[in-house]
Amino acid sequence: MIGIMADTHDNVEAMNRAVNLFNDKNVSLILHAGDLVSPFSLEPLKKANAPIKYVYGNNERERDRIKRKAEGMDVEIGDCLEIEYKNIKIVVYHGENPAILNALINCKEYDVVVTAHTHQPEISNEEGVLVINPGEVCGILTGRKTVAILDAEKLEAEIHEI
């Protein structure tokens, strides 16, 4: 199982709830699809029982400080990350550029495309590519605090309110 979150926007309390859910569900990997925002928001991720793959969103202004704060944590950070997990290919990209996002979906290189940016939770199948937007952990735009959990063996995902 893979826990997926995004658009946390410094809501540490909600991030703690997301990490607790992922720990309760025994996820073996956590993907953060961007807009963590500030370095202090990495604190809840230190409690995660799984490695973390994190991509920058359009609101991270202190990227160097975030990287330094993540030193010593089991976190891989990038602008876009390709991951192989249990024989599936996953790409994580925040999604602020629709042309890039569509290219990642339409290239058919990936089994799963994880995106964010819109704050809208959505799971769709685009011609055999599972596209997952976990929505927003922060709850500021939709009023809903959501994450997704991907069953990598079944290639199925679910949105969870936290």
PyMOL commands that set and color helices and strands:
alter all, ss='L'
color gray80, all
select helices_A, chain A and resi 12-24+39-47+63-70+98-106
alter helices_A, ss='H'
color red, helices_A
select strands_A, chain A and resi 2-5+29-32+52-55+75-78+80-85+88-93+112-114+121-126+129-134+146-151+156-161
alter strands_A, ss='S'
color yellow, strands_A
deselect
rebuild
show_as cartoon
